């Protein structure tokens, strides 16, 4: 049985977790410029092998966390919205920035990648004319060359829009008696069941889909990632503000953290042995280990966030309105600065520091402009300028009581 307070609550921890999750995505993309042997749009001459282990530890759950938080947000936005209104609202907030980002923010990325490969002639203006006119490109010129255009890091917006529409269409089923019974079964999980049961669908996808559908981020041929991301998106929707489940997440935070570390050590150890001895039979066990690690990390993060971050941090109001523009801008900022810094030959220490600080500074300055220009706000997924009496940003909701499990 779950009990929820009937008074309005502001979930500062979810606001903070959303901002920190996207900050981690930005840091990850800065590091992608330097991690050895991993494909990215540009690669530094200072690439380092030692980055592979920490990057892999992040890569196994970073986007899953983002989609889980997006599922939480879906449940909050759903309250008081019709299905049609919900789809219309989320389409404006997701598809408009996606279209603007693909047309204006992203194009420098394929240009820089093609020039670095020697497959596109220098000259950004000439590139844009060819890019916008639907010209063909040399094979491998940039990621997405075969389609002629690319969304690069903005794939998340397209995927999130699809999941939002699918779940919105399924809301009559999700909110039916049977759907609520399934939700209560999930939020009623405790102890080992909460650790193990949600992993089962993820492991099943690894067995049935992962060998046949490697990640593509092209929306059409990504069956395994769709199954995983949509599932954690629904998990976030189910979790909502159920106080009993959040209390259990806090109670399990240390155990989930320790178990996540153990699973990561086992994963990295088996991966190293498999790479050293060419053990192809270890691929599927590795994938299932990764599923267990993914879920225990999410449990630990949610538990620790609720325990430590649920307070009115001074930076939250700014972060709530800045995180979306930062997400849209950051990867192009990284690539612009990487190209600009390369001739300076700053070395393997000063260059990464300059790139990270420069990316933060550039995103900060551009976002300050976006927040103050009314017509830019909608292009970056921000609501209209609020009056002095309008509510502040954040998750301020009335937690609805959950009926007992039946």
ChimeraX attribute file (.defattr): number of C-alpha atoms within 10 A of each C-alpha:
attribute: neighborCount
match mode: 1-to-1
recipient: residues
	/A:1	13
	/A:2	17
	/A:3	15
	/A:4	15
	/A:5	14
	/A:6	11
	/A:7	9
	/A:8	11
	/A:9	13
	/A:10	16
	/A:11	18
	/A:12	21
	/A:13	24
	/A:14	20
	/A:15	24
	/A:16	23
	/A:17	20
	/A:18	21
	/A:19	22
	/A:20	15
	/A:21	16
	/A:22	19
	/A:23	16
	/A:24	16
	/A:25	19
	/A:26	21
	/A:27	14
	/A:28	15
	/A:29	17
	/A:30	22
	/A:31	19
	/A:32	21
	/A:33	24
	/A:34	22
	/A:35	22
	/A:36	17
	/A:37	11
	/A:38	12
	/A:39	10
	/A:40	14
	/A:41	18
	/A:42	21
	/A:43	19
	/A:44	18
	/A:45	13
	/A:46	16
	/A:47	17
	/A:48	15
	/A:49	12
	/A:50	10
	/A:51	14
	/A:52	18
	/A:53	13
	/A:54	10
	/A:55	14
	/A:56	13
	/A:57	18
	/A:58	16
	/A:59	15
	/A:60	18
	/A:61	18
	/A:62	19
	/A:63	17
	/A:64	21
	/A:65	26
	/A:66	25
	/A:67	24
	/A:68	24
	/A:69	24
	/A:70	21
	/A:71	28
	/A:72	22
	/A:73	19
	/A:74	22
	/A:75	16
	/A:76	19
	/A:77	15
	/A:78	16
	/A:79	11
	/A:80	9
	/A:81	12
	/A:82	12
	/A:83	17
	/A:84	11
	/A:85	13
	/A:86	18
	/A:87	20
	/A:88	12
	/A:89	13
	/A:90	18
	/A:91	21
	/A:92	17
	/A:93	20
	/A:94	20
	/A:95	17
	/A:96	17
	/A:97	25
	/A:98	25
	/A:99	16
	/A:100	15
	/A:101	20
	/A:102	19
	/A:103	16
	/A:104	11
	/A:105	20
	/A:106	23
	/A:107	21
	/A:108	17
	/A:109	23
	/A:110	26
	/A:111	23
	/A:112	23
	/A:113	22
	/A:114	24
	/A:115	16
	/A:116	18
	/A:117	15
	/A:118	11
	/A:119	16
	/A:120	19
	/A:121	13
	/A:122	14
	/A:123	10
	/A:124	15
	/A:125	9
	/A:126	10
	/A:127	19
	/A:128	17
	/A:129	11
	/A:130	14
	/A:131	19
	/A:132	12
	/A:133	10
	/A:134	12
	/A:135	14
	/A:136	13
	/A:137	19
	/A:138	11
	/A:139	11
	/A:140	13
	/A:141	20
	/A:142	27
	/A:143	19
	/A:144	16
	/A:145	17
	/A:146	14
	/A:147	12
	/A:148	16
	/A:149	21
	/A:150	21
	/A:151	23
	/A:152	21
	/A:153	19
	/A:154	21
	/A:155	15
	/A:156	18
	/A:157	20
	/A:158	19
	/A:159	19
	/A:160	23
	/A:161	18
	/A:162	16
	/A:163	22
	/A:164	23
	/A:165	18
	/A:166	13
	/A:167	21
	/A:168	20
	/A:169	14
	/A:170	13
	/A:171	15
	/A:172	12
	/A:173	13
	/A:174	17
	/A:175	13
	/A:176	11
	/A:177	11
	/A:178	11
	/A:179	15
	/A:180	18
	/A:181	17
	/A:182	17
	/A:183	20
	/A:184	21
	/A:185	15
	/A:186	19
	/A:187	25
	/A:188	18
	/A:189	17
	/A:190	16
	/A:191	13
	/A:192	10
	/A:193	12
	/A:194	20
	/A:195	19
	/A:196	14
	/A:197	12
	/A:198	18
	/A:199	18
	/A:200	13
	/A:201	14
	/A:202	23
	/A:203	21
	/A:204	15
	/A:205	20
	/A:206	24
	/A:207	16
	/A:208	11
	/A:209	16
	/A:210	19
	/A:211	13
	/A:212	13
	/A:213	14
	/A:214	13
	/A:215	14
	/A:216	12
	/A:217	18
	/A:218	15
	/A:219	15
	/A:220	8
	/A:221	14
	/A:222	17
	/A:223	17
	/A:224	21
	/A:225	22
	/A:226	19
	/A:227	18
	/A:228	19
	/A:229	22
	/A:230	22
	/A:231	20
	/A:232	24
	/A:233	26
	/A:234	21
	/A:235	20
	/A:236	22
	/A:237	22
	/A:238	22
	/A:239	21
	/A:240	20
	/A:241	24
	/A:242	20
	/A:243	19
	/A:244	18
	/A:245	22
	/A:246	20
	/A:247	15
	/A:248	18
	/A:249	27
	/A:250	20
	/A:251	17
	/A:252	22
	/A:253	24
	/A:254	15
	/A:255	16
	/A:256	26
	/A:257	20
	/A:258	14
	/A:259	18
	/A:260	22
	/A:261	16
	/A:262	12
	/A:263	20
	/A:264	22
	/A:265	14
	/A:266	16
	/A:267	20
	/A:268	17
	/A:269	12
	/A:270	18
	/A:271	18
	/A:272	13
	/A:273	13
	/A:274	16
	/A:275	11
	/A:276	9
	/A:277	9
	/A:278	11
	/A:279	13
	/A:280	9
	/A:281	9
	/A:282	14
	/A:283	14
	/A:284	15
	/A:285	16
	/A:286	18
	/A:287	20
	/A:288	20
	/A:289	18
	/A:290	24
	/A:291	25
	/A:292	21
	/A:293	27
	/A:294	24
	/A:295	24
	/A:296	27
	/A:297	26
	/A:298	22
	/A:299	26
	/A:300	23
	/A:301	19
	/A:302	22
	/A:303	25
	/A:304	21
	/A:305	19
	/A:306	22
	/A:307	17
	/A:308	10
	/A:309	18
	/A:310	17
	/A:311	14
	/A:312	14
	/A:313	12
	/A:314	8
	/A:315	9
	/A:316	18
	/A:317	16
	/A:318	11
	/A:319	18
	/A:320	18
	/A:321	19
	/A:322	20
	/A:323	18
	/A:324	18
	/A:325	22
	/A:326	24
	/A:327	19
	/A:328	24
	/A:329	23
	/A:330	24
	/A:331	23
	/A:332	22
	/A:333	24
	/A:334	24
	/A:335	24
	/A:336	16
	/A:337	17
	/A:338	24
	/A:339	15
	/A:340	11
	/A:341	15
	/A:342	13
	/A:343	8
	/A:344	9
	/A:345	11
	/A:346	13
	/A:347	11
	/A:348	14
	/A:349	9
	/A:350	10
	/A:351	18
	/A:352	20
	/A:353	13
	/A:354	15
	/A:355	22
	/A:356	19
	/A:357	11
	/A:358	16
	/A:359	26
	/A:360	18
	/A:361	13
	/A:362	17
	/A:363	22
	/A:364	17
	/A:365	11
	/A:366	13
	/A:367	23
	/A:368	13
	/A:369	12
	/A:370	19
	/A:371	20
	/A:372	11
	/A:373	13
	/A:374	14
	/A:375	13
	/A:376	16
	/A:377	20
	/A:378	19
	/A:379	21
	/A:380	25
	/A:381	21
	/A:382	21
	/A:383	14
	/A:384	13
	/A:385	14
	/A:386	10
	/A:387	7
	/A:388	7
	/A:389	6
	/A:390	8
	/A:391	9
	/A:392	11
	/A:393	14
	/A:394	18
	/A:395	17
	/A:396	15
	/A:397	16
	/A:398	16
	/A:399	19
	/A:400	16
	/A:401	14
	/A:402	19
	/A:403	13
	/A:404	12
	/A:405	15
	/A:406	9
